[in-house]
Every structure is written in C-alpha cells, then in structure tokens.
Amino acid sequence: MPGTDSHITQAEREALRAAITRALDAHRDSGRTGIAAAIVCDDEVIVTAENAVDQDIDPTRHAEMVALSKATAQLGRKDLAGCTLISTLQPCEMCLAAMRFAGIGRVIYAATQERVADKYFVFPGLGIRDFHAAGGRFTHVGGVMEEDVLHLYADGAE
C-alpha cells in the first residue's frame, strides 16, 4: 500500500467506505461527480461532502475543499489539527495545500494518482510524495479500497 503510514483506524475505514458509496451513487446520478470526501476527528465523522464544481460553477469546489469548509464551519474554528481527511481520490495539489493550511496532518484516500486519468492533477509530475518531502508534516495512506472506485477515474469521464 502506498503512503507513509499504513495504520488505519476502524472509524477512518468506515468513513472511506461511506465516501466510496457516496461517490458511486453520485456517479450513477445525472449531473453529479463521483468524488466524495469526509473529515474524521477523534474517531468521529464530522462532515461528508461531494465534488460541487459543476453545481456551484466553481473550479475550487472539489470534494475535499467542500469538506474542509463544512468542517471549519461546523466546528467553529479554522484549525483542524488532529483531524483526518478522507477521499475517494488522491487529493490534487490545491486540496493538499488547503488541507495543510487547515492543519490536517493525515490523509487517507482510495484511488492513487498513478492509476487515474491525468485530468485530476494540474501538475501531473508533482505527486503527494513531493508534497510530503517538501513539508513532511503529514502522513498519507493511499490505495485503500482502490479497486472499488478505480473505474470512476480511469478515463477522466466521471
């Protein structure tokens, strides 16, 4: 399994499983994008979210960005230190940066950059390991339940 930390709590695994279900449901519905995310704090899912780029006509409304925004609003604070970001797709460069600005030190994701269409990453030559090497203040676990969602992102037509 790719990443810098392979231990996943039961709450994190359940949050990813729920996000995958949400992404698969969204993919089946017209007008929705099959990418979902969640924020887990103290072994509790605080928020869940889906990609809202098309609905909001806003290129920054990735599922992870929506989840971060909802979590800070719900908790009433901008610091999400101690929380984990969960995503059905490896977070892009923008989402990784936002995650770090929010203080999140851990991300768990299903589909890995190496196995999805290039369209999901603006700088395809820049990966999560590069972000980790540059800052080193977060852990990441990728490829968890990847086969369950890989078909959504293989050709970029999700």
N, C-alpha and C positions, 0 to 999 in steps of 0.2 A: 504494500500500500504506500503510495507516495506521501510525502509530508515529513514534518519534523517531530510529530508526536502521534503515536498510534492508539493511545488510550482514549476511548470514547465512553462517556457515561450513558447509562440507560436513558436518562432524560434527553440527552443530545441525540441518541439514536432514534428515539421516538419522535423527536422534533423533525429530524431529517425524513423519517418515514412519512410523517404527516405532510411535510413540504412536497415530497415526491408525489403523493396522492393529489395534492392541490395542483401541482404542475401538470400532471396527466389529465386531470379534469379540465383545467384551463385550455390545454391543447385541443381537447375534444370540442370545446365551445367556440363558436364563431366570434372573432374579434378580441380574443384574449390570447396572451402569450404564455407558453408553458414554462415559465421560470418562477420559482417561489423561494421565499426566504423566511427565516424566523430569528428571533433573538431569545436566547436562553440565559437566565440569570438565576443563580442559586438553585439549579436543577428544576427550574420552572420556566415554561414557555411564556414570555412576556407579551410578544406580538408575533403575528404571522403576516405575510404580505406577498403580493404578486407583482410582476412587472406591470407598470402602468404607462409605459412610454406612448403607446398608441392612444389609450384612453385619455390621457392628460395632454397629449401632443407636446411632450417634453422629453428630450433625449436623456435627461438625468434621472428619470423615474424608474430606474432598474429596481428589481425586487429588493435587493439589499439596501438601496437608498431609501426606499419606501419603509422598509422595516426599521432602519436606523431612525428615521424621522418619527415614526409612530412610537418607538420605544422611548426616545427622549421626551416626547410629549406626554406619554403615559406616566413615566417615572418622574417627570418634572425636573429633569437635570440633563445637561449635555454630556456628562461624563458617564460612560457605560463600562468603565473598568470592571473587570470581574465577570463580564458577560461574554457569551459566545455567539458569533454569527454563524448561522446555518444556511446553506444554499444548495439548490439542486444543480447549480452550475458554478464552476470555479469563478469567483468574483473577478471582474475586469479591473483594470488599473484604477479607474475612477472609484470604484466601490472599495478596493483595498485601501486607497488613500483615505476615503471617508471613514472607513472602519477604524483606522489608526487615529484620525482626528477625534473620533468619539471615544478613544481609549480602549477599544476592544482589543484583547490580546490573544484571541483564539478564533479560528475559523475552521469549519468542517463543511466539506462540500462533496457532492456526488460526482458529476461529470468533470473530468480534468481537461485542461486546455489542450493537451496533446492529442486528445481524441475527439475534439469537436471542430466545427467549421471555423475558419479564421475570422468570420464576421463578428464574433463575440469579443474580439480583442483589437483595440485600435493599434496597439504596438505588438503584433504577434511574436516578435523576437524578445519581448520582455515578459518574463513569467513570474509566478509567485515566489519562486526561489530567489530571483533577483531582488524582489521587494524585501524578502526575509534577510538576504545578505546585506542589503543597504541599511536596514534599520534593526533587524534582529530582535525586535521586541514583541513578536507574536509567534504563536505556533499555528501550524496548519496541518490538517489531515484531509487528503483528497482521495477520490476514487471509492468512497464509501457508498455502497449500493449503486455504483455507476451503471451497471448493466440495465437497471430499471429505468433509466432516463436517457441513456446514450442516443437512442433512436430519435429523441426530440431535437438534439443539437447536431447531429451528424452532418446534415447538409445545409444548415442555416435557415431552413424554411419553417422553423417552429412558429 
